Amino acid sequence: MRKKQKDNLKNTPQNTQNDEELFEREFMSTPALIWRALRRHKLGMISLVVLIILYLLAIFADFVSPMNPFNNHIQYRFAPPSTIYRKDLFTGERVGPHTYLYMSERDPITYQSNYVEATHLDVIKARDPETGELITFELGEYNPTYNATVSDITYTFKNTIMAKTADGEYIELSTNRKYDQTLIPLSYFTKEENLNGPVSFEDGLYDVNFSKLLSGETIVVNEDNRSMAINTYKSDYRYAPKIRNQEIISIDTFATLEEIYVYFDFLPVVLTPSDLQAVNLKNYPIEFFIHSWDYKLLGLFPTNLHLFGVEKPKLPSLSDYFSNDGILYVWGADQYGRDIFSRIFFASRISLSIGLIGILLTFTIGIFLGGLAGYFGGWVDEVTMRFTEILMSIPSLYLILTLSAVLPTGISPEIRYLLIVVILSFIGWPGMTRVIRGMTMGLKQTEFVQAAIALGYPPRKVIWNHLLPNTYTYVIVSATLSIPGYILGEASLSFLGVGVTEPGASWGLMLSQAQDIQVLTSYPWVLLPGLFIIITVLAFNLFGDAIRDALDPRALGL
């Protein structure tokens, strides 16, 4: 009975696990033991995966970016993130992901601009006003009837502003016309009061009878019941005589589509809503592996293939002749109308690489000087340490700003980036030098180093083959924990305007747009680069902690 109990005790999960650990410690190599300890650190492994993803996105930023990050679309300044639809807004049918264009509208009371989603007619089936023949006009396509290509389509709207009284009556205040409009707000078609009935969709076109606007009727554009709007119109000398003594509950705006201009190389064909039979309300499907703007993959292979994107608009007013990218703002636009999504990944090339390059320079200098000072001592140690103490006594921020201020103006962003790396490395090596010097002085007294010296090994071999390899554990851990400092240093410099400059891109430079409180409150998506800084710094710190624990001899069982 006792023997059976002992056998059962030996076979418990805890004892089995202990036996496996003893076996691994006995027969596994040191790198394998380090990897085993690292895998047990869950947060460290998650951080490692996050960092790998960030660096892959930085390497393949051109391929991942749907828009050219350096291409300005000033008409979309601070445009909000594009809304992705999966259903047809007019038929309700489930279709592929798609989006629409934006157009800017100005509030007549506050004069503040805001963006609304808009569409345009890219295919029109209508009766020719001259011959009565049914003709199809397609934007950017050849028309055999007119023996020319449709180059543009614009619209003329009549806008009427009316004051609505408490009795439900309307008092006309003003009427004006908007000419050469290239886009139509989606709300003109989607509002229930602007619809005639169900949508008929055939051969890729919508029957115009579903829309009051396309049928030539007057539609409701806006119903403004704000007291400030009502008071503004009542106090305006042009409208006051009409509504001063009336109880006004809202100021309503109505629109009527009067004419559609189909442009060729000659005078346009003028259509009216009565000529229309069917149209296509253009949306922009999101396509994967789309051919768009040109770039060099890995800086070597010319291509225009991108992971996803939309086609370039054919409207002349929106077509950018310097780029083939479509309008798709996944995370909104910045102050120049550039895509924040694309710029974040391009900016990561600087923000993520500056830490690696800075650490390489800093640690090379620190290990070299620290090794020499610790091994030789004497005047070499005195000169090196006094110089490092002078540098360490200067506040780092002021030293960075001073060194950055002396950079020549007019240099390219690439050269400025390299100089910033040198500046950050220049202020970072003294601390590493002091630590390596102290470790070298301690290792110099060990038996294996004294034996190498007694055997006549030259100082160069003693330092590089015996002393410095024993500091690598500290160096690796310190490097992973120091990289966030370089990322934050570059971000601080660029945020203050003395780092990477336009048209370059870094997370700090992008974040500098959020210094304006109005921008910060109205366009919160400009803060996204700050989120990436937080994620990256946190990931490096957690991964550094995991590396430190994995290299601990107690964790390896050594």
C-alpha positions, 0 to 999 in steps of 0.5 A: 500500500505504501509503495503504491502511494509513493508511485502515485505521488511521483506521478502527480502533475507537479512532480511531472512538471518538475521532472520536465524542468530538470530535463530541460535545464540539463539538456537544453541550450542557453538560447533555448532556455532563454526563449522558454523563459521569454514565452512564459512572459505573456505581456512580453510576447504580446508586446513582441507581436505588436512591435513586429506588426508595427515594424512590418507596417513601417517597412511596407508602408507604401503597400499598406497606404491607400493614399499618397501620404505626401499628396495634398487635397486642400479641399478636404482639409481636416476631413473626418474619417470616411464612413464605410457602407456595406448596403446600398443606401437606396435599395437596401441590398447588401453589396461590397464595402464602399464609401462616398466623397465629401463636400464642404458646407458652410453654416449661414449663421455661424459661418463654420464649415463642415463636411457632408457625404456627397455623390454625383451622377456618373452615368445618365440615361436621358432623352436628347433635348434636340432629337428626343433620342435616348442617350447614355452619358458616362463620365470619362467614357466615349459617347458615339452620338456626340463623337466625343468623351464626357469630360465633366458633369455639373448641376445648377440648383435653385435654393429658396430660404423660407421662414416657417410660422407657427401656423405651418405657413411659409414666408419666402425670404430669398432665392438664389442659384448655385451654378457649376456644382459638381457634387450632390449631398447624399441627404438630398436623396436619403431623406424620407421627405425627399423620396417619391417611393421605392427605388427601381434598380435595373441594368446598374441604374436607378429609375429617377422617379424614386427621387423628388430632386431628380424628378424636378420637384422641390426638396427640403434641404435643411430645417433650422429651428435654432433660436439664434438662426431665427433671431439672425433672420429677424434682425436682418434688414432684408427680411425683418419687414416680412417676419418681424411680427410673425411667430417663426418656428424654423428657417427652412431651405429648399432646393430644386434641380434645374439643369444638368450640364454634360461637358465634352470638348465643345459646348455642353449638352444641357439636360433638365430633370424632365429629360432624365430616365435613369442615373447612377449615384456614384459610390466608391467601392473599396477594392483590395490589391488595387493599382493606384499611386506609384512608389518603389517597394522596399525602395527598389522595385517600382510598382503601383499595387496597394493592399486596398483603396478606391478608384480615382475620381473622374471629376476634373475638380477632384482629379489630382493630376500629380497622383492616381490615389482615390479619396479614402480617409480611413482615419481622417485628414490633416490640415493639408488634406493628407490621409492620416492613416497613410502618414502614420505608417510612413511616419513610423519609419522615422519614429521606429527606426530612430530608436534602433539607430540611436541605440546602435550609436549610443551603445557603440560609443558607450561600450567602447569608451567604457571598456577603455576607461575601465580596463586602462584606468589612470589618465584615460579613466580620468579624462573620459569620466570628467567629460561624461560628467560635464555632459551629464550635468547639462539638462538634456532638453536644453542641450537637445534644443541648443544642438538642434538650433544650430542645424543649418536651415534648408537641409532635406528632411532625410539629412535632418533626420540623420542629424537628429539621430546623432544629437540624441545619441550624443546625449545618450552615451555618457550614462552607458559609458559609466555603467560599462566602465564600472562593470569592466573594472569589476570584471578585470579583477576576476580570475579568467581575465587575470589569467588572460593578462598573464598569458600575454593577451593584448588589451584589445583581445582581453577587452573584446573577448573577455570583458565586454561579452560579459556585459552583453546581458545588461546591454541587451536589457538596457537597449530595449528599455532605452529605445522608448526614450529615443522615440519620445525624444524625436517626438518632442523635438518634432512637436516643438518644431526643431525636429523633422520638418514638412514635408517629412513625416514623424509621429511627433510632427503629426502630433504638433497639429494638435497644439491648437485647442480648436483643432483638438476639440473639433478634429480629435483624429489628429491625436492618433499619432500620440496613441501610436507613440503610447502603444510603441513605448509601452510595448518596448517597456513590457518587452524589455521587462520580459527580456530582463526576466528571461536573462535572469539566471534564476529564471533559467535555473542556472 
